[in-house]
Amino acid sequence: MEPANSRVNQAEIARALGLSQSTVSIALKGDTRVAKKTREAIKKKAEELGYVPDPNLFALSLYRTQSKADKIVAGMAWVTNFPTKDGWKDMRMIRDYRKGAEEQARKMGYQLYDFWLGDPEVSSQRFRQILLARGIRGLIFAPQAEFHTTIDLDFSDFAAVTLGYTLWKPELHLVSNHQHRTIRLAYRSLQNLGYQKIGMVMNSWVDRRVAGSFTGGFLSLNPTLKGKGFVAPHLYEDFDSTAFEKWFNKWKPDALISSGDCSKNVKEWAKNKGLVLGKDFAFAELNLMDLDGSIAGVSQRGELIGKSAASVVDSLLNHFEYGIPAAPLRTLVEGVWVDGATAPRKG
């Protein structure tokens, strides 16, 4: 007589349904070679019997996969949705995401394939069919070209994550830098270097792409200054040097935090005024790409974000978690402060 707490295995599910164990095994992985109706019946029976994957067998499977270096056993999709097929390549951060995702995917036995969802000649239904025909169930969605983007795709057979906050609907599992903590890290690092009046200058479009995390993080620290060092953030839609200069003269910051194209605008304004970053005021970049010490700021660690996305997709696939999640999970990667010439220690 078996103990009451014995683990239900796939063979028992197969016997209950009159199917082979191999059919049950691949069906539980969501393999479309098994008819959808049969897959649903197997999943339902597995739930009824209380079946859960054996973590020891999973660990053994993972070990076997990792021990076979560079052996590709499955495909994973890198999905972009810019107006042009290669438009995403103009953004270095996204290129870093993909580099990290590809490296991690290969370690886990996947080949990362590029797919362009924005192709006007391919419907969402056809796009889905192409993925399934190639046996690809795991999807990594690169950041969208526009904030609040909606995608019309049947996700029922896919395990998917999105990078960043630009995909509005559907709400998928998400991997991103922890931008709220990134700006707090920059702020605190500048304070530790002796700066007391720290301002934020940013295109509001950039802040919207990170769901307001930059302004939220910045303002969360201002109350700690008790009015002594408060500097109102300068947000704009289109950079106006006159408006910026008026703001700068009013608040007289001794350090500025910025990101993206705004950093370029600040540098050009300072140059035109004969001001030197790191001498007349400190400057920190929130998305530091070149870690050569010329600019101070925070590296958001794009490659690590990409690696994390691939790992999340792999976990979803191994646990047969397909479709739009009822409770999307957020994986937020910490940035790292990098000292640079534009923010020397004060005094």
N, C-alpha and C positions, 0 to 999 in steps of 0.2 A: 504493500500500500504506500502510495507516494505521500510525502508530507504535505500539509495543507498549504505551505508557502512555496511549493515547487514552482519554478519559472515556466510559464507557457512558452513553447517554442514554435517555430514556423511549421514544423511537421504536424503539430496538432491542428493548426489552422488549416493546413492542406487536407488532412483527413476529414475535418468537419465540413469542408466544402467539396470534397471529391476532386481535388486538384493535386498537381504535383508540387513538391516542395520548391522546385526551381521556379515554377510560375509564381508562387507566393513570394519568394525571395525578391525577384525582380519587380513584382507588382508593388511591393512595399517601398521600393526605391523610386516608384513613380514611372517606371519604364513604360513607354507608350506602345511597346510591342504587345503588351497585354491590353485587351479592350478596356475602355474606360469603365463600362458597366461592371466588368469583372474586377477591376482595380478597386472600385468603390465597395463591392461586396466583400472583398478581402480585407479592406481597411475596416469595414464595419464589424466583420467577424473578429478581427484582431482586437478591436476595442471591447467587444462583448466578452472575449475570453481573458481580457486583461493583459494582452501581450505588450511587452516593452522590449526594445533591443537590449541584448546582453552587453554591458559595457566592457566586459573582458574580451568578448569576441570582437567588439569594435576596436579596442586597443590593439588587438592582434592584427586586425585588418589594416589599421593605420600604420603599424610597425612594418608590415610587409610592403605597403605602398612606399613608405619613406626609405626603406632599405634598398629599393630598386631605383637608384639615382637616375633622374631624367627620363624615366619610363612613363610615357604619356598614356593614360588609360581613359581619358574622357576630355570633353571640351567644355569651356566656359566662355561666355560672351561678354565682350566689352562693348556696351551699347552707347552710341553717341546720337545726339539729336539736334545738331546745329543746322542752320540753313544750308550749309555746304558740307560735303562729306568730310573734308579735312579742316573745317573751321575751328574745331576744338584744339588743334595743334598749335594755334597761335598763342594759347595760354600755357605758359611754362608749368604752372602748378598742376594742370590737368595732365600734362605729359609726364610729370613726376608720379602722379596717381597711377597712371597706366604702367609705368616702369615697375613700380612696386607691386602692383597687382599681378603683372606677368611673372615676375620673379617668384612670388609666393605661390601662385597657381602651379607653376612648373614643379616646385618642391613637393606639392601635394599630388602631382600626377595629372595635372590638367594642361591643355594647350589653350591659351587665351586667343580668341578670334575676334576680329573687329567687325561690328555690324553698325550700319547707319540707318537708324529708325526714320530719319527725315527724308529718305528717298521718295520723291513724289510718285514714282512709278511702282512702288511696292506698298500695298495696303497693309494694315495692321494684321489682318487675317492671314495674308500671304507671308508676312514677316514671321508670324507664329509658326506657320507650317514649315518654313525654311529651318527654323531653329530645331523643331521637333524631328524633322527628317534627318538632321545631322546629329541627333542624339544629344543636343545641348539643352540642359535644364537649369543651369546656374547662370544668372545674369547680374552684371555690374553696370549700373547706369551712371555714366559720367555726368558731371554737372551740366545743367541745361543752359542754353544760350540766354534765356530770359527767366526771370523770377516768376513764380506762380504758374509754371508750365503744367499742363494736364496731358496725360498719355492715355490713349484709348487702345488698350491691349488686354486680351484675356490672359490673366496670370495664373490660372488654375493649375497649369502643369509646370510652373516655374518657381524656383527659389531665387529671390531677387533682393538686392540692396541698392540704395542710391547714395551717391557721394554728394554731401552738402544738402542745403535746404531749398534748392531751386525747383525741385519737383514737388508740386503742390498735391496733385491727385494722380494716381492713388498714393496713399500713405504707406510707404514701404519701410523696411528696416533701413537705418541710416548710419553712415560712417562719416565722420567729419573731424576736423580740428576742433578743439574746445575753445572757440573764439572768445567767449565770455572770459575765460581764464587767461587767454592769450593777452588780451589788452590789460588785464589786471597785472599780469606778470611784467609787461612792459612798464606799466605805471610804477609798480613797486620797485622795479630795478632802477628806474630813473631816480626815484626817491632815495634809494640806497646809495646812489652816486652823488647825492647832495642837491638835487633839483627840487624846488618847492612849488613852482607854479607850472603845472603840466597841462598843456592843452591838446585837444584832439581835433584834427582837421580831416574831413572825409567827404567823399562823394556819397550822397545818400543812397545811390544805387548800389554801391559796394556794401553798405550796411544792411540794405534790404536782402541782399544775396545771402547774408549770414543770419537772417531772421532777427535783426536788431541786436545781435550779440555784442557788437563792438560798443554801441552807445550804452547798452545796458551795463556792460562791465565797467565802462568808464565812469558812468554816473554812480555806480554802486560804491565807488571809492571816494567820491567827492565829499560826502557827509563826514568822512573821517578827518577832513581838513578843518572842520569847524569854522569855515568862512575865511580862514587865513590864506589859503592857496587856491581857492576855487577859480576855475576858468571854464566858462561855458563852452561846450563843444561847438565847433564851426562846421555845419553840414551844408552842402550845396548840391544843386542839380547840375549846374554848369559853372565851372570855376571862373570867378571874377576877381582879378588881382586887386581892384580898388576896394571891393567889399572885404576881401581877405585882409588887406592892409589896415582897413578901419578896425576890423575885429582884433588884429594883432596889436595895434596901438592902444586899444581900449583895455585889453586884458594883460598885456605885457608878459606873456609866458616866457619862462626861461628854458622850456623844453616842449617839443611838439611830437605827437604820435600820429602816424598816418599810415596809409596803405594804398597800394595800387597806383593808378594814374595820378592820384592826388599827391603822392610823394614827388613825382616828377614836377608837378605844378609848384609845389613849395620850394623845391630846389631851384627852379628857374626864377621864381620871384626873389628868392634870397640873392641869387647871383646878380640880378638886375639892380638890386638895392645895395650891392657891395657888401652883403652880409656873408659870413662864413659859418657853415654848419659845424657845430662842435666848438666854436669860439664865441659867436654872438648869441647863439642859443643851441641847445642840444636837439638832436633829431633821432627818432626811433621808428623803424619800419616794422609793421605788423605781419608782413608776409615776406620775410627775408629769404632771398633765393641764393645769393652769393655770400658764402660764409668766409670771406677773405679778410674781414676786419675793417674794411673801408667804411661800412655802414653798421651802426648798432641796431639791434632789433630782435624780433622773435622768429625763429624758424618754425613753421607750422608742421614740418616733417612730412612733406607730401608723399614720399615713397612709403613711409610707415603707414600712412592712411590707406594707400592702395593695397598694401600687404594685408592690413586688417580687413579690408572689404573682401578680399579673396578668401580669407580665413572664415569670415562670417558666412559667405555663400557655401563654402565647403561644409561647415557645420549644419547649415539648413538642409543641404542635400543628404547628409548622413543621417539626419533625424527625420527625413521625409516631410519636411515642412514647406509645402508648396502653397502658392496663392498669396492673396493680400492678407497680411497678418491682422488679427483682431486687435492686438496691442503691439504696435511697432516698437522695436528696441532701438536705442541710440548708443552707438559706440563712439566715444569722443576721445581723441588722441591729444595728449598734452604737448604744447609747444615747448621750446627751449630758448632761453635768452642767450644772445651772442653779443659780447662786448664789441664795440667798434669805435672808430675815430670820431664819429659824429656825436658821441656821448661820453666824453672823458670825465673822470672823477672831478667834481667841482671843488675848488678851493685847495 
